[in-house]
């Protein structure tokens, strides 16, 4: 393994030592976060920054609490896969209502730690007695009680079990919610800290999926419930569990709107929840009475194709009682905000997140210029007038509380964080991560009549006139933007370029942040739009940059990018000459409900769409070198996807390579990705040589 790959593996792709998971507490006086002690330390500790003094204090060190780390509870291990969390140690924490106390789980044990009213650390973390391996602990308003899940039952400490023993899972997010609907939790304390809103999840109708580690045949296989496209979903209900043992079920038409994408207490007398129909063409915002369970509709959003996921931070009730929701502009040119149904932003602002309220205005993250950049704006909730707060080149994000801001700016020069107080003081949370080895300034261009965002990375010191093989390295699927000014994602691309490739990345139609119309072009079909746009962009870039040798084009990717890679050599061997396809969903009839049906519809209603997007029938057409890679412990894109394509290729007599990774999940942690990259490099050098 070369120096870059070794460094990337040792530092978890330059993330160890970087502060993350910031949360303000105690009226902005405290800023809680997680961070390890340096660039090769995988174990995150819990820290707090006092915004009055700028002093950082470590409140909990996982190695002191658990000198010999144990196994993660299965539920937590799987949730970490859903939210793509690779750090060890303290993975997450939750704050009490006053923001002075945090609770967290550590290898199934439950801990709490506090700060005093002056923002100073209190006593050492105390272990909270739990009925079993604890998952997703959350304190109530004053921190006197903690709710947590063990063995699929919801408990409180002190207190004990509060969910019934009825065979369902309580207090957790089902697979579809955590993986596809941006809801990773399943229980919420009431503002008075007495009652809990809890999800009840019945997965009895779902099929079971299994995987085993063939390198360890002495271990039993592991199974989990999986909602396969066209099949049953989990039955999800919401219940209010009272301190006196009372139980009230929230009542809405779950048959028509089975997905719960958001929920929480708005006040002691109101719960807000967002529900969706199965195809996600109708989204309702409901107000629920926790005493009776009755609901009433506050807003309804419909779309003939699908309603895009909610802008994070919405729905939200403004201080004057009006409701802030996500919306699209009439021409689908921009993702927007609306107040009580009236559009607040227009075509010139692509809203990506609502971060809160600051100085009487909405604090939002949005795109004003190129989709690769993101600005922070203050938005007048009356007029919609926007004032930039951070609008230089790059990607800017923000968090706020009581006049205190945390601004993060990322560009080619790195990632910088700044805490700014209402009285003008400024602090910088320490970043102990490995500096990025490369300063990468990709050539960004918008191409074709669709304005596809593209990026070109050449070897450092490239001599114009020297022809280079091309490596298409992208994702291409819904929900993820490749072409972004955020610098971490360009490090590996520069490494690939320095191996002698011109690295091309294109965000085809269907990817986010250009416009809703751009995203919705993928309706009722992945393969055609994805491949047509990738080919068109490649041809335009080849014409503009004559050093790109379009007679030697490789393509690589993971997950949807793996699908794109295999698709490319199977259907356009005239353009793509070799492919490395990792964790590719080769037949979307075997992928999950919420993701697949949003774009393709139900397989029983549109069998031709699923057949057209499946790679299995294309196996006999393979004429180009193809390297297939899969992790045998992948519970997102199950290894059966890759193995079925490999079997079809074998049955058709088509040579190919298969790299099966025992014990490896979808995230390829622990240096696995870098080891795979080394093998991919050898593959592409061999197959794309002059």
N, C-alpha and C positions, 0 to 999 in steps of 0.2 A: 504494500500500500504506500502511495507516495505521500509527501509531506502535507499537502493540502487535505487529502482524504483522511489522513490520520488526525490532523487538527480538527477537522469537521466532526469526526466521530468522537474524539475526546471531549469536545465542547458542546455536544448535541446540537450541531449546526449553529454554533456561536450564541446559544441561548443560556447556558449555565452561567450564573453570576449576574444576569440581567434582572432587575426588579420587575415584578409582574403582579397581577391581581390587586391593583390599587383600589382601596375603598376609603372614603372619608368617613370620620366618625366624630362624635361629640361636637356637633355644630361647626365642623371644619377645623377644629383644633388638633385633631389627630388624622394622620394619613397612614393607614395600615397597608402592608404589602408583603409579598413573599420574595425571598432571594436566597440563593446559596452563597457560600463564602468565596467563590472564585470561579474561574472559567472552566475548571475540570471537576468541580464539585457538583454532583447531581442532586444533593439533598437540600431542598428548600427549607429555610427557617422562616418563622413569622417575625416581622419587624414592624415598628411604628415610628413615624417621623412626627415630632412635635412642631406644628407650624408656627408656634410662637417663638421658638428658639432655633429651629432647623436641626435639632439633635435627633439622631437615629438611635433606637434601642432595639436590641434583639430580645424578643419576649419568649420565644420557644425554639429550642434547637432539637431537631428530631433525633440526633445521635445521642444526646444526653437522656432523652426520654425513653428511647428504645435502642440501646446499644447494639442489639442484635435484631435487625429488622425481620419481621415475620412476613407471612403471605398477606397480600391484600384480600379483603373479602371479595368474592366473585362479583357482587353487584357493583362495588367500587371499581374493580378492574375493568368491567365492561363499560361503565360510565366514562372512565378515562379514555377509552377508545372512542366513545361517541363525541367527546369534546376535544379530542386530539391532545391530551395532556401526557407529556413524556417525563416530566420532572419526578424525581423520587422525593422522599421526605413528606412534608406537609403539602398535599396537593391542592387543598382549598380550605377556606374558613368561612364562617358566617358571624356577623356582628349582632349584638343586641340592639334594641330600638334606640338607645341613647348613644350607641357607637363606642362605648367604653369597655365592652367585654367581647371577646372572641371565643368561639368554640371550634374545634376541629377534630377530625378522626385521624389516627395514625396507626396503620396496620390493624385496624379494627378496634383499637382502644380509643377512648373518648377523653378529651382534655378541654379545660377552660383556662383562660388567662385574662387579666384585667389591667386597665390603666386607671389612675385616680383622677379626680376632678381637675388637677393641675396638669394633666397630660403626662404624668410620670408613671413608669411601670410599677405595678403592684407586686404582689408576692409571686413566687415561681409558679409555673403552670401546675394545676391540680388535676389529678385523674378523676373523672366523673364515673361512678359505678354504672355499668351498662349490663343489660340482660344477655348480651352476646356480642359478636363482632359488629361494631357500630358503623353505620353508613349515613352520610348526609346529615350531620347534626346541625340544628339551628336553635339559637336561644330565643326566648320570648323578649318582650319589650324591655324589662328591667334586668334580664339575665338570670333571673332566679330559677328558671326551668329550661331544660333543653329537650327538644324533640329530636328523635333519631329513628333510624330503621335498622332492625336486625331480623334476619330470617323472614323477610318480606312482611314484617309486622311493625306498626308504628308504636313507639314507646315514648314516654317522657321520663326525665330524671330531674328531681325525684318524681315518683308517681308509678311508673310501670306501664304495662301494655294498655293502650287505649283503643286499638282497632279490633274489630271482631275476628274470631277465628272461623272464617267462612270459605277458606280455600283460595281467596284472591290475594293479590299483592297490594299492600297499602303503603302510601307515602312515597312512591317512586314514579318516575317517568317511564312510560313504556318505550320500546325500541323506536317506533315511528316518531314519537315526540322528541326524543333526545337526539336522534340521528338526522331527522329531516325538518322538524317544526320549530327548532330553536327553543325548546322547553326541556331543561335538564333536571327539573326538580318536581317533587310531587307532594309537598306539604308546606303550609304557610300559617304562621301564628297570627291571631287577631291582634289589633292594636293594643288591647288591654292585657294581652298575654294570657288569656284564660282559655280560649277555644282555638281549635286547629281546623283549617280547611285542608282536606286530605283527598288525594286521588285514590280511587279503588280501581285496580287493574285486573281484569279477568282475561288470562291468556289461554284458557282451556280449549278454545276452538282453533288455535294456531297450530301449524305443523311444527315439529321439532327438527332442528338442524344439529348435526353432530360433527365434531372433528376430533381427531386423535393425533398424538405425536408419534409418528412411526419410528422416530429415533429413541423413544422410550416406551417400548411395547409393554412394560410392566404396569404402566399407568392406565386407568380406565379412560374411555372416551368421555368428552364433555358435550353436553347438549344445551340448547337454549331455544326459546320460542321465537319464531321468525314470521313476520307478516309478508308473505310472498304475493307479488302482483296478481290481482284477480281473486285472491283468496281472502279468508277472514282476517279482520283486524282484531286487536285487543278491544274488549268492551271497557270503556273508561267512564267512570262516574266521579262526581265530586260530592263530598259529604262534609258537613260541619260537625265536628266532634266536640261536644261541650264538656265543661268540667264536672258536671253532674252525671255524666254517662249518657246524655242525650245525643241523638244522631239525627241530623236533618240532611236529606238529599236535595241537591240543587236540581231543579226541574227545568229541562229544556228538551226539545225534540232531538234526542241523540241519534235517532234513526236517520233523520235528514242531515244532521250536522254532527258526525261522530268524533271529529278531531277537536281536541282542546289544545290550542296553540299558546294560550296565555291565561293566567288566572292570578288573583291576589286580592287582598283586602284594600278597599279604597278608604273605608272608615269602619268604625265599630258596627255601623248599621248597613253597610253596603259592600258587596263583593263584585268586582268586575271580572268577566271572563270573555275570552274570544274563542269562538267555535267555528268550524269549517265543515262544509260538505266533503264527501269522499274525494271528488275530483277537484276540490279547492277552487270552485268557480263561484262560490257564495260564502262570504265571511260575515259573521254576526258579532257585534259587540253587545254583550248583555249585562244588565245590572241585576244582581241577585240579592234577595233579602235573606240574610243568614238565619233569621228566626223561623221563616216559613219555607224557604227553599224556592219561592216563586221568583221567576225571572221576567224581565221586560226588555224589549229590544231598544237599544240606544242608536245603533246605526247598522246599515247593511251595505256591504260592498260586493258587487257582482262583476264578473268578466266572462265573456263568451269562451275564452281559452282557459286562463287561470288567474286568480288574484295573487299577485306577487307577495312573498312573505312580508309581514309588517315591518315598517321602518323601526329599528330598535329604539325604545323610548316611547313608543306609542302602542296602544292608546294611553292617553293621560288626561286627567282632569286639571285644567288650569286653575290658578288661585281664585279666579272669579266664578268658577263652576262650569265654564264651557269645556267641551270635549275636543281634544286634539287627536286627530287620527291620520293614518297614511292615506294617500290618494295618488292617482295619476292625473296629469294634465289632460285636457280633452283630446289632444292629438297624440297621446301616448309618447310625447317627446321628453317627459321628465317625470321622475318620482317626486311627489310633492307632499305637502302637509295641508290639512283642512281643519278649520275650527267650526264646529257645529254644522258641518256639511259645506262650508264656504271655503274655496281654495285660498290658501294664504301665500303660496309660492307658485311661480310660473315656470315657463320653459327654460329660463336661464339658470336655474338652480336644480341640480340633481341631489336631492336630499338623501343622505345615507344613515343618519342617526340623530336622535334628539338626546342631548346630554343633560338637560335640566334647564333651570332658569337662573339668569345672572343679570344683575342690575335692571330687573324688571323686564328683561327680554329673554326669548328662547335662545338657548345655546345649542347650535346645531353643527354637525359635520356634513359637508356637502361638496360637490364638485361644481366649480364655476368655469373651468377651462377644459384642459385635456382630461379624458377619463383616468389617466394615470396618476393625476394629482388629486388631493383632497384638502379643502380649506376648513377653517373654523369660523363660524359667523354668529353674530348676534342678530336675532330676527325679531322685529316688532310684531307682537301677536295681534295688533290691530290693523296696521297698514301693510304688513308684509315687507317693509323696508329692511334690507339686510346691510349690516355693517361688518366688515372683516375684522376678525380678532387675530387670526394667524393665516396669512394668505400667500406666503412666499412659495417658491418652488418646493415640491415634495409632497409628503403625506403628513397632515397634521391631525391630531386627535386631542380630546379634552375631557376632563372630569371636573366637577365643581361642587362646592358646598359652602353655603353661607358666605359668599364673597371670596372664597379661596379657590384658585384654579390650579389644576395640574395640566400643563400643556406638553405634548410630546410631538416633536418634529423629526421627520425621517427623510433623508435625501442621500445623495451619493457620498456625502461626507460622514454619514453615520446617523445614529439615533440619539437625540438629546431630549432630556426631560427637565421641566422647570416648574417649581411650585411658586405661585405668586399670591401674596396675601392682599387683603383689601387695603392695607395701609402702605403698600408699595414694596414690601420686602420680598426677596426672592431666594429660593433654596434649590439645590440640585440633588435629588436622591442619588446616592452612589450607584454607579453601574460597574460591576466587577467582572463583566463578561470579556471574553477575548475580542480585541479589536478586529474588525473585518480585514482580511488580508488584502482585499482588492478594493480599489475605488473604481466602480463601474459606472460608465456613462453610456448606456445603450443608445443606439440611433433609433429614435422613435418616429414612426410615420403612420399616417392614416391612409389606407389604400382601398382600392376598388370603389364602386359606386355606393357601397354600404359603409364606407368610412371605417374599415376594420382597423383597430389598434394593433400595431406591429412593433417589434423591437429586434434589432440586429446587434449582436455582440461579436466582435472580431478579436483575434489574438492580440495581446499586447505587443506592440512593436511590429504589427503587420505591415508588410511592404506592399503598397499598391501595385497591382499587376500580377501578384502571385495568386493563382487560382486555389480556392479552398473547397473541400467537400462541405456540404451543408448538413447540419444537424437540426431538425425541427424538434424543439423541446417545449412542449406546452401541455395544458390540461384540456381546454376546449369545451368543457361541460358546464351545465348550469350551476350558478351559485359561487363561482370562483373566478377572480380576475387575475390573470397572469401578468399583464403589462401594467405594472405599477411602479411608482417612484420609490417604493419602500426598498431599502438597499439589501436586506438579508437575502431575498430571493435571487439576486443576481450573482451571488458569490459562486454558486455551483456552475452557473452558466458561463461565467468567466473562466472557470477551471476547464470546462469543456472546450471553450474557444482556444485556450492556451495549449490544448492537446492537438491543435491543428484544424479546428472546424470553424466555419461561420455558423453561429448559433442563431436560429430564427425562432421567434415566438410570436404567435398571432392569437388574439382574442376574437374568435369567430362569432357570428351571430348566435345568440343563446346565452352568452356570458353576460354578467351584470355591469351596470354603471355607465353604459352608453346612453340607453333610453329604454323605457318599457317596450316600445315597439321592436327594438333591436333584440331584447331578451326573448320576446314572444315569437320570434321567427322560428324557434325550435318546436313549435306546437305540432303534435302528431308526427314527429319524426326527428330522430337524432342524426342518423348517418348522412343523409343527403346534404343538409345545411352545413354540418361540421366539415365534411370532406370537400365540398365545393368551395367553401370559403378558404380553407387551408391551401388548396391548390391554387386558387386565384391569387391569394396574397403572395404565395411563393413565386409565382410567375412575375408579378409586378416587381417584387424585390429583386428578382434575378435580372430583370431588364434594367433596373435602376443601379444595381451594384454588380458590375461585370465580373468582379472577383468571385462571385458565387458560382460554383460549378454545379449546374442543375443536372448534370449527368451522373453526379454522385450525391444522392440525397438519402440520409438516414432519418429516422423518426423514433423518438423515445417518449415514454410517459408512464404515469402510474394512475390506477383507478380509471376514471373516464379518459385520462390521457393514455392509459394502456389500451383502452378500447379504440381510441383514435389511431394509435400506432398500428395495431393489428388490422384495423379497417383499411388503413392507407395502403399497406402492401397487398392486401387481398383484392381490393377493388381498383386501385390506381397504381399498378406496378410500372406503368409507363412514367410515373412521376417519382415514386418512392422506391428505393432500391434495397433497403434493409430496415428492419424494425425491431426494437426491444419493447415488448408490451408487458408491463407489470400490473398485476391485480386487475386485469381487464374484466368488466362485466360483459361476458360474451353473448349472453342471451337474457334480455331484460324481463322475460317471463319468469326468470328465477331471481329477480332483484326485488327490493321491498316495495310495498304498496304506495306509501305517501309520496316518495320521489317519483317513481316510474309512472304512476297513474296521473300525476299532475301534468305531465308532458305528453304521454302517449295514450291516455285513456285506459279503460279496462281491456285486458287482453281478449275477453270473451266478446266484447263489442267491436274491437278493432284488431282482429287476428292478423290482418295483412300488414298493419303497422309494425307489430312485434316481429313478424317474419322478415320484413324488410330490414329491420334494425339488428337482427340476429347475425352473428358472425359464423355460426355453425354451418349453414348451407354454403358458405363461401369457401369452406376448407378445400374442396378439390381444385380451386382456382389458384392456390398458392404457387408462385413461381419465384419468389424472392426470399432471401434469408430472413428467418423469423426466430427471435429468442423470446420465449414465454417465461415469465417469472411469477411465482405466487408464494405467499406465506401460508403455511398449512394450518395456522391458528387464526386466520383472518375471519372475523365474524361479521364484517361488513360486506366485502366482496368474497363470498365463500370460495375456497380453493376449487370447488367443483366447477366453477366457471372456466377456469384455465384448463382443468383436466378434461372437461368435455370437449373443448376445442382441440386439445392435444390428441384426444382419442379420434376425433373426426379427421384430423390431419393424418394420423397413422392409418386409419381405415382407408383413406383416399390415396395412400402411398406418397404423401408429401413430406419430405424431410424437414425437420425443424429441431430446435433445441428447447429443452425444458429445464428450468432451474426451480426446484421445489425446496422451500426453506422451512424445515421443521421448527415448530415453536414460534414462528414469526407472525406477528399480527399485521394489520393494515398499515400501521404507523411505521413499520420497519425501524424500531428503536435499537439502541445499544450498538450503533455502528454498522448495522446491517445494510442500511442504504448505501453507505460508502463502499462496502464490500461488493455490493451488486454493481455500483458504478464502475468499479475496477474491472469487473467481468464484462460489462457493457462496452467499456473502452476497447478492450481486446477484440470484442465482437465487431465493433464498427471499424476499427483499424483494418481488420482482416477483410471485411466485406466491402468496404468503400475505398480500398487502395486503388491507385490509378491502374 
